[in-house]
Amino acid sequence: MIKVYAKSDCSKCKVLKNILDEKKVDYEYVEDLKTLMIIASRSRIMSAPVIEKDGKAYSMEQFLEVL
């Protein structure tokens, strides 16, 4: 399962959400700033969104290469 940690006012987050919807990818969209900050800090990714897949964290750019 893919989890997308996002901010409510993040344009990149919305773009990623649209890409995943268009490709009909199952994902969980978590829009909680505190959780995002914890995940981002742990994975050393300092910009939203942060994507988790199979226990690994990705920035949006890294994830789109994998997708």
mmCIF file of the N, C-alpha and C atoms, coordinates in Angstrom:
data_MODEL
# 
_entry.id   MODEL 
# 
loop_
_atom_site.group_PDB 
_atom_site.id 
_atom_site.type_symbol 
_atom_site.label_atom_id 
_atom_site.label_alt_id 
_atom_site.label_comp_id 
_atom_site.label_asym_id 
_atom_site.label_entity_id 
_atom_site.label_seq_id 
_atom_site.pdbx_PDB_ins_code 
_atom_site.Cartn_x 
_atom_site.Cartn_y 
_atom_site.Cartn_z 
_atom_site.occupancy 
_atom_site.B_iso_or_equiv 
_atom_site.pdbx_formal_charge 
_atom_site.auth_seq_id 
_atom_site.auth_comp_id 
_atom_site.auth_asym_id 
_atom_site.auth_atom_id 
_atom_site.pdbx_PDB_model_num 
ATOM 1   N N  . MET A 1 1  ? 0.849  -1.191 0.000   1.00 0.00 ? 1  MET A N  1 
ATOM 2   C CA . MET A 1 1  ? 0.000  0.000  0.000   1.00 0.00 ? 1  MET A CA 1 
ATOM 3   C C  . MET A 1 1  ? 0.887  1.244  0.000   1.00 0.00 ? 1  MET A C  1 
ATOM 4   N N  . ILE A 1 2  ? 0.486  2.203  -0.769  1.00 0.00 ? 2  ILE A N  1 
ATOM 5   C CA . ILE A 1 2  ? 1.196  3.475  -0.866  1.00 0.00 ? 2  ILE A CA 1 
ATOM 6   C C  . ILE A 1 2  ? 0.522  4.475  0.065   1.00 0.00 ? 2  ILE A C  1 
ATOM 7   N N  . LYS A 1 3  ? 1.338  5.213  0.815   1.00 0.00 ? 3  LYS A N  1 
ATOM 8   C CA . LYS A 1 3  ? 0.825  6.289  1.664   1.00 0.00 ? 3  LYS A CA 1 
ATOM 9   C C  . LYS A 1 3  ? 1.461  7.588  1.205   1.00 0.00 ? 3  LYS A C  1 
ATOM 10  N N  . VAL A 1 4  ? 0.637  8.586  1.011   1.00 0.00 ? 4  VAL A N  1 
ATOM 11  C CA . VAL A 1 4  ? 1.101  9.907  0.628   1.00 0.00 ? 4  VAL A CA 1 
ATOM 12  C C  . VAL A 1 4  ? 0.869  10.835 1.813   1.00 0.00 ? 4  VAL A C  1 
ATOM 13  N N  . TYR A 1 5  ? 1.952  11.383 2.343   1.00 0.00 ? 5  TYR A N  1 
ATOM 14  C CA . TYR A 1 5  ? 1.872  12.343 3.447   1.00 0.00 ? 5  TYR A CA 1 
ATOM 15  C C  . TYR A 1 5  ? 1.963  13.726 2.835   1.00 0.00 ? 5  TYR A C  1 
ATOM 16  N N  . ALA A 1 6  ? 0.928  14.539 3.060   1.00 0.00 ? 6  ALA A N  1 
ATOM 17  C CA . ALA A 1 6  ? 0.803  15.799 2.343   1.00 0.00 ? 6  ALA A CA 1 
ATOM 18  C C  . ALA A 1 6  ? 0.390  16.949 3.258   1.00 0.00 ? 6  ALA A C  1 
ATOM 19  N N  . LYS A 1 7  ? 0.514  18.159 2.699   1.00 0.00 ? 7  LYS A N  1 
ATOM 20  C CA . LYS A 1 7  ? 0.015  19.368 3.354   1.00 0.00 ? 7  LYS A CA 1 
ATOM 21  C C  . LYS A 1 7  ? -1.199 19.849 2.572   1.00 0.00 ? 7  LYS A C  1 
ATOM 22  N N  . SER A 1 8  ? -2.114 20.501 3.264   1.00 0.00 ? 8  SER A N  1 
ATOM 23  C CA . SER A 1 8  ? -3.358 20.924 2.618   1.00 0.00 ? 8  SER A CA 1 
ATOM 24  C C  . SER A 1 8  ? -3.145 21.981 1.531   1.00 0.00 ? 8  SER A C  1 
ATOM 25  N N  . ASP A 1 9  ? -2.135 22.836 1.677   1.00 0.00 ? 9  ASP A N  1 
ATOM 26  C CA . ASP A 1 9  ? -1.926 23.928 0.719   1.00 0.00 ? 9  ASP A CA 1 
ATOM 27  C C  . ASP A 1 9  ? -0.766 23.653 -0.241  1.00 0.00 ? 9  ASP A C  1 
ATOM 28  N N  . CYS A 1 10 ? -0.463 22.385 -0.459  1.00 0.00 ? 10 CYS A N  1 
ATOM 29  C CA . CYS A 1 10 ? 0.705  21.986 -1.246  1.00 0.00 ? 10 CYS A CA 1 
ATOM 30  C C  . CYS A 1 10 ? 0.293  21.664 -2.693  1.00 0.00 ? 10 CYS A C  1 
ATOM 31  N N  . SER A 1 11 ? 0.792  22.438 -3.635  1.00 0.00 ? 11 SER A N  1 
ATOM 32  C CA . SER A 1 11 ? 0.430  22.203 -5.041  1.00 0.00 ? 11 SER A CA 1 
ATOM 33  C C  . SER A 1 11 ? 1.046  20.906 -5.568  1.00 0.00 ? 11 SER A C  1 
ATOM 34  N N  . LYS A 1 12 ? 2.277  20.581 -5.152  1.00 0.00 ? 12 LYS A N  1 
ATOM 35  C CA . LYS A 1 12 ? 2.898  19.316 -5.578  1.00 0.00 ? 12 LYS A CA 1 
ATOM 36  C C  . LYS A 1 12 ? 2.101  18.121 -5.067  1.00 0.00 ? 12 LYS A C  1 
ATOM 37  N N  . CYS A 1 13 ? 1.548  18.239 -3.872  1.00 0.00 ? 13 CYS A N  1 
ATOM 38  C CA . CYS A 1 13 ? 0.746  17.157 -3.298  1.00 0.00 ? 13 CYS A CA 1 
ATOM 39  C C  . CYS A 1 13 ? -0.494 16.911 -4.152  1.00 0.00 ? 13 CYS A C  1 
ATOM 40  N N  . LYS A 1 14 ? -1.123 17.995 -4.578  1.00 0.00 ? 14 LYS A N  1 
ATOM 41  C CA . LYS A 1 14 ? -2.323 17.879 -5.405  1.00 0.00 ? 14 LYS A CA 1 
ATOM 42  C C  . LYS A 1 14 ? -1.994 17.290 -6.775  1.00 0.00 ? 14 LYS A C  1 
ATOM 43  N N  . VAL A 1 15 ? -0.863 17.683 -7.332  1.00 0.00 ? 15 VAL A N  1 
ATOM 44  C CA . VAL A 1 15 ? -0.437 17.135 -8.629  1.00 0.00 ? 15 VAL A CA 1 
ATOM 45  C C  . VAL A 1 15 ? -0.206 15.633 -8.503  1.00 0.00 ? 15 VAL A C  1 
ATOM 46  N N  . LEU A 1 16 ? 0.490  15.209 -7.439  1.00 0.00 ? 16 LEU A N  1 
ATOM 47  C CA . LEU A 1 16 ? 0.742  13.779 -7.240  1.00 0.00 ? 16 LEU A CA 1 
ATOM 48  C C  . LEU A 1 16 ? -0.564 13.016 -7.069  1.00 0.00 ? 16 LEU A C  1 
ATOM 49  N N  . LYS A 1 17 ? -1.483 13.589 -6.301  1.00 0.00 ? 17 LYS A N  1 
ATOM 50  C CA . LYS A 1 17 ? -2.788 12.945 -6.095  1.00 0.00 ? 17 LYS A CA 1 
ATOM 51  C C  . LYS A 1 17 ? -3.495 12.742 -7.439  1.00 0.00 ? 17 LYS A C  1 
ATOM 52  N N  . ASN A 1 18 ? -3.459 13.745 -8.299  1.00 0.00 ? 18 ASN A N  1 
ATOM 53  C CA . ASN A 1 18 ? -4.083 13.640 -9.625  1.00 0.00 ? 18 ASN A CA 1 
ATOM 54  C C  . ASN A 1 18 ? -3.415 12.568 -10.477 1.00 0.00 ? 18 ASN A C  1 
ATOM 55  N N  . ILE A 1 19 ? -2.078 12.486 -10.421 1.00 0.00 ? 19 ILE A N  1 
ATOM 56  C CA . ILE A 1 19 ? -1.352 11.473 -11.194 1.00 0.00 ? 19 ILE A CA 1 
ATOM 57  C C  . ILE A 1 19 ? -1.759 10.078 -10.733 1.00 0.00 ? 19 ILE A C  1 
ATOM 58  N N  . LEU A 1 20 ? -1.797 9.872  -9.411  1.00 0.00 ? 20 LEU A N  1 
ATOM 59  C CA . LEU A 1 20 ? -2.162 8.559  -8.875  1.00 0.00 ? 20 LEU A CA 1 
ATOM 60  C C  . LEU A 1 20 ? -3.597 8.198  -9.230  1.00 0.00 ? 20 LEU A C  1 
ATOM 61  N N  . ASP A 1 21 ? -4.499 9.179  -9.164  1.00 0.00 ? 21 ASP A N  1 
ATOM 62  C CA . ASP A 1 21 ? -5.896 8.930  -9.538  1.00 0.00 ? 21 ASP A CA 1 
ATOM 63  C C  . ASP A 1 21 ? -6.019 8.555  -11.018 1.00 0.00 ? 21 ASP A C  1 
ATOM 64  N N  . GLU A 1 22 ? -5.302 9.277  -11.884 1.00 0.00 ? 22 GLU A N  1 
ATOM 65  C CA . GLU A 1 22 ? -5.356 8.994  -13.320 1.00 0.00 ? 22 GLU A CA 1 
ATOM 66  C C  . GLU A 1 22 ? -4.832 7.599  -13.640 1.00 0.00 ? 22 GLU A C  1 
ATOM 67  N N  . LYS A 1 23 ? -3.809 7.156  -12.903 1.00 0.00 ? 23 LYS A N  1 
ATOM 68  C CA . LYS A 1 23 ? -3.223 5.830  -13.132 1.00 0.00 ? 23 LYS A CA 1 
ATOM 69  C C  . LYS A 1 23 ? -3.947 4.739  -12.350 1.00 0.00 ? 23 LYS A C  1 
ATOM 70  N N  . LYS A 1 24 ? -4.996 5.143  -11.622 1.00 0.00 ? 24 LYS A N  1 
ATOM 71  C CA . LYS A 1 24 ? -5.813 4.212  -10.827 1.00 0.00 ? 24 LYS A CA 1 
ATOM 72  C C  . LYS A 1 24 ? -4.976 3.404  -9.829  1.00 0.00 ? 24 LYS A C  1 
ATOM 73  N N  . VAL A 1 25 ? -4.057 4.114  -9.159  1.00 0.00 ? 25 VAL A N  1 
ATOM 74  C CA . VAL A 1 25 ? -3.207 3.514  -8.142  1.00 0.00 ? 25 VAL A CA 1 
ATOM 75  C C  . VAL A 1 25 ? -3.911 3.625  -6.792  1.00 0.00 ? 25 VAL A C  1 
ATOM 76  N N  . ASP A 1 26 ? -3.942 2.518  -6.045  1.00 0.00 ? 26 ASP A N  1 
ATOM 77  C CA . ASP A 1 26 ? -4.505 2.555  -4.690  1.00 0.00 ? 26 ASP A CA 1 
ATOM 78  C C  . ASP A 1 26 ? -3.505 3.220  -3.757  1.00 0.00 ? 26 ASP A C  1 
ATOM 79  N N  . TYR A 1 27 ? -3.977 4.164  -2.972  1.00 0.00 ? 27 TYR A N  1 
ATOM 80  C CA . TYR A 1 27 ? -3.105 4.852  -2.030  1.00 0.00 ? 27 TYR A CA 1 
ATOM 81  C C  . TYR A 1 27 ? -3.937 5.424  -0.894  1.00 0.00 ? 27 TYR A C  1 
ATOM 82  N N  . GLU A 1 28 ? -3.238 5.721  0.204   1.00 0.00 ? 28 GLU A N  1 
ATOM 83  C CA . GLU A 1 28 ? -3.859 6.407  1.334   1.00 0.00 ? 28 GLU A CA 1 
ATOM 84  C C  . GLU A 1 28 ? -3.276 7.805  1.371   1.00 0.00 ? 28 GLU A C  1 
ATOM 85  N N  . TYR A 1 29 ? -4.143 8.809  1.451   1.00 0.00 ? 29 TYR A N  1 
ATOM 86  C CA . TYR A 1 29 ? -3.718 10.203 1.449   1.00 0.00 ? 29 TYR A CA 1 
ATOM 87  C C  . TYR A 1 29 ? -3.834 10.743 2.867   1.00 0.00 ? 29 TYR A C  1 
ATOM 88  N N  . VAL A 1 30 ? -2.706 11.025 3.490   1.00 0.00 ? 30 VAL A N  1 
ATOM 89  C CA . VAL A 1 30 ? -2.678 11.498 4.876   1.00 0.00 ? 30 VAL A CA 1 
ATOM 90  C C  . VAL A 1 30 ? -2.329 12.982 4.867   1.00 0.00 ? 30 VAL A C  1 
ATOM 91  N N  . GLU A 1 31 ? -3.299 13.795 5.214   1.00 0.00 ? 31 GLU A N  1 
ATOM 92  C CA . GLU A 1 31 ? -3.108 15.244 5.210   1.00 0.00 ? 31 GLU A CA 1 
ATOM 93  C C  . GLU A 1 31 ? -3.059 15.732 6.662   1.00 0.00 ? 31 GLU A C  1 
ATOM 94  N N  . ASP A 1 32 ? -1.923 15.460 7.307   1.00 0.00 ? 32 ASP A N  1 
ATOM 95  C CA . ASP A 1 32 ? -1.734 15.824 8.704   1.00 0.00 ? 32 ASP A CA 1 
ATOM 96  C C  . ASP A 1 32 ? -0.313 16.354 8.862   1.00 0.00 ? 32 ASP A C  1 
ATOM 97  N N  . LEU A 1 33 ? -0.184 17.628 9.182   1.00 0.00 ? 33 LEU A N  1 
ATOM 98  C CA . LEU A 1 33 ? 1.117  18.282 9.206   1.00 0.00 ? 33 LEU A CA 1 
ATOM 99  C C  . LEU A 1 33 ? 2.059  17.642 10.221  1.00 0.00 ? 33 LEU A C  1 
ATOM 100 N N  . LYS A 1 34 ? 1.565  17.289 11.377  1.00 0.00 ? 34 LYS A N  1 
ATOM 101 C CA . LYS A 1 34 ? 2.420  16.684 12.408  1.00 0.00 ? 34 LYS A CA 1 
ATOM 102 C C  . LYS A 1 34 ? 2.987  15.345 11.923  1.00 0.00 ? 34 LYS A C  1 
ATOM 103 N N  . THR A 1 35 ? 2.131  14.507 11.352  1.00 0.00 ? 35 THR A N  1 
ATOM 104 C CA . THR A 1 35 ? 2.584  13.215 10.833  1.00 0.00 ? 35 THR A CA 1 
ATOM 105 C C  . THR A 1 35 ? 3.571  13.417 9.691   1.00 0.00 ? 35 THR A C  1 
ATOM 106 N N  . LEU A 1 36 ? 3.280  14.357 8.800   1.00 0.00 ? 36 LEU A N  1 
ATOM 107 C CA . LEU A 1 36 ? 4.186  14.661 7.688   1.00 0.00 ? 36 LEU A CA 1 
ATOM 108 C C  . LEU A 1 36 ? 5.557  15.057 8.217   1.00 0.00 ? 36 LEU A C  1 
ATOM 109 N N  . MET A 1 37 ? 5.605  15.902 9.223   1.00 0.00 ? 37 MET A N  1 
ATOM 110 C CA . MET A 1 37 ? 6.880  16.364 9.769   1.00 0.00 ? 37 MET A CA 1 
ATOM 111 C C  . MET A 1 37 ? 7.666  15.213 10.394  1.00 0.00 ? 37 MET A C  1 
ATOM 112 N N  . ILE A 1 38 ? 6.982  14.295 11.055  1.00 0.00 ? 38 ILE A N  1 
ATOM 113 C CA . ILE A 1 38 ? 7.649  13.141 11.661  1.00 0.00 ? 38 ILE A CA 1 
ATOM 114 C C  . ILE A 1 38 ? 8.244  12.247 10.573  1.00 0.00 ? 38 ILE A C  1 
ATOM 115 N N  . ILE A 1 39 ? 7.439  11.918 9.572   1.00 0.00 ? 39 ILE A N  1 
ATOM 116 C CA . ILE A 1 39 ? 7.894  11.055 8.478   1.00 0.00 ? 39 ILE A CA 1 
ATOM 117 C C  . ILE A 1 39 ? 9.023  11.729 7.695   1.00 0.00 ? 39 ILE A C  1 
ATOM 118 N N  . ALA A 1 40 ? 8.873  12.995 7.407   1.00 0.00 ? 40 ALA A N  1 
ATOM 119 C CA . ALA A 1 40 ? 9.886  13.730 6.643   1.00 0.00 ? 40 ALA A CA 1 
ATOM 120 C C  . ALA A 1 40 ? 11.202 13.803 7.408   1.00 0.00 ? 40 ALA A C  1 
ATOM 121 N N  . SER A 1 41 ? 11.125 14.058 8.681   1.00 0.00 ? 41 SER A N  1 
ATOM 122 C CA . SER A 1 41 ? 12.325 14.138 9.506   1.00 0.00 ? 41 SER A CA 1 
ATOM 123 C C  . SER A 1 41 ? 13.039 12.793 9.565   1.00 0.00 ? 41 SER A C  1 
ATOM 124 N N  . ARG A 1 42 ? 12.282 11.743 9.762   1.00 0.00 ? 42 ARG A N  1 
ATOM 125 C CA . ARG A 1 42 ? 12.846 10.392 9.847   1.00 0.00 ? 42 ARG A CA 1 
ATOM 126 C C  . ARG A 1 42 ? 13.519 9.982  8.533   1.00 0.00 ? 42 ARG A C  1 
ATOM 127 N N  . SER A 1 43 ? 12.918 10.371 7.418   1.00 0.00 ? 43 SER A N  1 
ATOM 128 C CA . SER A 1 43 ? 13.444 9.966  6.116   1.00 0.00 ? 43 SER A CA 1 
ATOM 129 C C  . SER A 1 43 ? 14.370 11.009 5.495   1.00 0.00 ? 43 SER A C  1 
ATOM 130 N N  . ARG A 1 44 ? 14.509 12.142 6.156   1.00 0.00 ? 44 ARG A N  1 
ATOM 131 C CA . ARG A 1 44 ? 15.363 13.245 5.687   1.00 0.00 ? 44 ARG A CA 1 
ATOM 132 C C  . ARG A 1 44 ? 14.926 13.800 4.337   1.00 0.00 ? 44 ARG A C  1 
ATOM 133 N N  . ILE A 1 45 ? 13.625 13.812 4.141   1.00 0.00 ? 45 ILE A N  1 
ATOM 134 C CA . ILE A 1 45 ? 13.034 14.435 2.952   1.00 0.00 ? 45 ILE A CA 1 
ATOM 135 C C  . ILE A 1 45 ? 12.346 15.696 3.460   1.00 0.00 ? 45 ILE A C  1 
ATOM 136 N N  . MET A 1 46 ? 12.805 16.841 3.011   1.00 0.00 ? 46 MET A N  1 
ATOM 137 C CA . MET A 1 46 ? 12.348 18.082 3.608   1.00 0.00 ? 46 MET A CA 1 
ATOM 138 C C  . MET A 1 46 ? 11.346 18.870 2.773   1.00 0.00 ? 46 MET A C  1 
ATOM 139 N N  . SER A 1 47 ? 10.663 18.194 1.861   1.00 0.00 ? 47 SER A N  1 
ATOM 140 C CA . SER A 1 47 ? 9.606  18.872 1.127   1.00 0.00 ? 47 SER A CA 1 
ATOM 141 C C  . SER A 1 47 ? 8.437  17.912 0.924   1.00 0.00 ? 47 SER A C  1 
ATOM 142 N N  . ALA A 1 48 ? 7.261  18.447 0.981   1.00 0.00 ? 48 ALA A N  1 
ATOM 143 C CA . ALA A 1 48 ? 6.051  17.646 0.782   1.00 0.00 ? 48 ALA A CA 1 
ATOM 144 C C  . ALA A 1 48 ? 5.827  17.481 -0.714  1.00 0.00 ? 48 ALA A C  1 
ATOM 145 N N  . PRO A 1 49 ? 5.219  16.383 -1.090  1.00 0.00 ? 49 PRO A N  1 
ATOM 146 C CA . PRO A 1 49 ? 4.773  15.243 -0.294  1.00 0.00 ? 49 PRO A CA 1 
ATOM 147 C C  . PRO A 1 49 ? 5.898  14.244 -0.033  1.00 0.00 ? 49 PRO A C  1 
ATOM 148 N N  . VAL A 1 50 ? 5.673  13.420 0.979   1.00 0.00 ? 50 VAL A N  1 
ATOM 149 C CA . VAL A 1 50 ? 6.552  12.283 1.242   1.00 0.00 ? 50 VAL A CA 1 
ATOM 150 C C  . VAL A 1 50 ? 5.705  11.038 1.002   1.00 0.00 ? 50 VAL A C  1 
ATOM 151 N N  . ILE A 1 51 ? 6.248  10.112 0.238   1.00 0.00 ? 51 ILE A N  1 
ATOM 152 C CA . ILE A 1 51 ? 5.496  8.910  -0.127  1.00 0.00 ? 51 ILE A CA 1 
ATOM 153 C C  . ILE A 1 51 ? 6.187  7.700  0.491   1.00 0.00 ? 51 ILE A C  1 
ATOM 154 N N  . GLU A 1 52 ? 5.395  6.832  1.109   1.00 0.00 ? 52 GLU A N  1 
ATOM 155 C CA . GLU A 1 52 ? 5.913  5.581  1.641   1.00 0.00 ? 52 GLU A CA 1 
ATOM 156 C C  . GLU A 1 52 ? 5.357  4.424  0.822   1.00 0.00 ? 52 GLU A C  1 
ATOM 157 N N  . LYS A 1 53 ? 6.263  3.551  0.394   1.00 0.00 ? 53 LYS A N  1 
ATOM 158 C CA . LYS A 1 53 ? 5.858  2.350  -0.335  1.00 0.00 ? 53 LYS A CA 1 
ATOM 159 C C  . LYS A 1 53 ? 6.775  1.214  0.091   1.00 0.00 ? 53 LYS A C  1 
ATOM 160 N N  . ASP A 1 54 ? 6.186  0.119  0.525   1.00 0.00 ? 54 ASP A N  1 
ATOM 161 C CA . ASP A 1 54 ? 6.942  -1.057 0.957   1.00 0.00 ? 54 ASP A CA 1 
ATOM 162 C C  . ASP A 1 54 ? 8.000  -0.711 2.003   1.00 0.00 ? 54 ASP A C  1 
ATOM 163 N N  . GLY A 1 55 ? 7.644  0.187  2.923   1.00 0.00 ? 55 GLY A N  1 
ATOM 164 C CA . GLY A 1 55 ? 8.535  0.535  4.020   1.00 0.00 ? 55 GLY A CA 1 
ATOM 165 C C  . GLY A 1 55 ? 9.636  1.523  3.675   1.00 0.00 ? 55 GLY A C  1 
ATOM 166 N N  . LYS A 1 56 ? 9.660  2.024  2.447   1.00 0.00 ? 56 LYS A N  1 
ATOM 167 C CA . LYS A 1 56 ? 10.677 2.978  2.031   1.00 0.00 ? 56 LYS A CA 1 
ATOM 168 C C  . LYS A 1 56 ? 10.031 4.324  1.727   1.00 0.00 ? 56 LYS A C  1 
ATOM 169 N N  . ALA A 1 57 ? 10.722 5.403  2.116   1.00 0.00 ? 57 ALA A N  1 
ATOM 170 C CA . ALA A 1 57 ? 10.200 6.751  1.898   1.00 0.00 ? 57 ALA A CA 1 
ATOM 171 C C  . ALA A 1 57 ? 10.826 7.358  0.639   1.00 0.00 ? 57 ALA A C  1 
ATOM 172 N N  . TYR A 1 58 ? 10.010 8.103  -0.097  1.00 0.00 ? 58 TYR A N  1 
ATOM 173 C CA . TYR A 1 58 ? 10.439 8.737  -1.342  1.00 0.00 ? 58 TYR A CA 1 
ATOM 174 C C  . TYR A 1 58 ? 9.977  10.193 -1.372  1.00 0.00 ? 58 TYR A C  1 
ATOM 175 N N  . SER A 1 59 ? 10.767 11.032 -2.021  1.00 0.00 ? 59 SER A N  1 
ATOM 176 C CA . SER A 1 59 ? 10.273 12.361 -2.386  1.00 0.00 ? 59 SER A CA 1 
ATOM 177 C C  . SER A 1 59 ? 9.381  12.161 -3.606  1.00 0.00 ? 59 SER A C  1 
ATOM 178 N N  . MET A 1 60 ? 8.671  13.185 -3.992  1.00 0.00 ? 60 MET A N  1 
ATOM 179 C CA . MET A 1 60 ? 7.785  13.057 -5.157  1.00 0.00 ? 60 MET A CA 1 
ATOM 180 C C  . MET A 1 60 ? 8.587  12.691 -6.409  1.00 0.00 ? 60 MET A C  1 
ATOM 181 N N  . GLU A 1 61 ? 9.723  13.352 -6.603  1.00 0.00 ? 61 GLU A N  1 
ATOM 182 C CA . GLU A 1 61 ? 10.531 13.111 -7.786  1.00 0.00 ? 61 GLU A CA 1 
ATOM 183 C C  . GLU A 1 61 ? 11.051 11.675 -7.822  1.00 0.00 ? 61 GLU A C  1 
ATOM 184 N N  . GLN A 1 62 ? 11.538 11.179 -6.675  1.00 0.00 ? 62 GLN A N  1 
ATOM 185 C CA . GLN A 1 62 ? 12.027 9.805  -6.601  1.00 0.00 ? 62 GLN A CA 1 
ATOM 186 C C  . GLN A 1 62 ? 10.905 8.808  -6.868  1.00 0.00 ? 62 GLN A C  1 
ATOM 187 N N  . PHE A 1 63 ? 9.733  9.083  -6.303  1.00 0.00 ? 63 PHE A N  1 
ATOM 188 C CA . PHE A 1 63 ? 8.608  8.167  -6.453  1.00 0.00 ? 63 PHE A CA 1 
ATOM 189 C C  . PHE A 1 63 ? 8.129  8.089  -7.900  1.00 0.00 ? 63 PHE A C  1 
ATOM 190 N N  . LEU A 1 64 ? 8.100  9.209  -8.585  1.00 0.00 ? 64 LEU A N  1 
ATOM 191 C CA . LEU A 1 64 ? 7.636  9.209  -9.986  1.00 0.00 ? 64 LEU A CA 1 
ATOM 192 C C  . LEU A 1 64 ? 8.578  8.401  -10.874 1.00 0.00 ? 64 LEU A C  1 
ATOM 193 N N  . GLU A 1 65 ? 9.866  8.342  -10.522 1.00 0.00 ? 65 GLU A N  1 
ATOM 194 C CA . GLU A 1 65 ? 10.807 7.508  -11.266 1.00 0.00 ? 65 GLU A CA 1 
ATOM 195 C C  . GLU A 1 65 ? 10.503 6.024  -11.042 1.00 0.00 ? 65 GLU A C  1 
ATOM 196 N N  . VAL A 1 66 ? 10.097 5.676  -9.829  1.00 0.00 ? 66 VAL A N  1 
ATOM 197 C CA . VAL A 1 66 ? 9.795  4.284  -9.466  1.00 0.00 ? 66 VAL A CA 1 
ATOM 198 C C  . VAL A 1 66 ? 8.445  3.864  -10.024 1.00 0.00 ? 66 VAL A C  1 
ATOM 199 N N  . LEU A 1 67 ? 7.502  4.796  -10.040 1.00 0.00 ? 67 LEU A N  1 
ATOM 200 C CA . LEU A 1 67 ? 6.130  4.510  -10.471 1.00 0.00 ? 67 LEU A CA 1 
ATOM 201 C C  . LEU A 1 67 ? 6.140  4.156  -11.933 1.00 0.00 ? 67 LEU A C  1 
# 
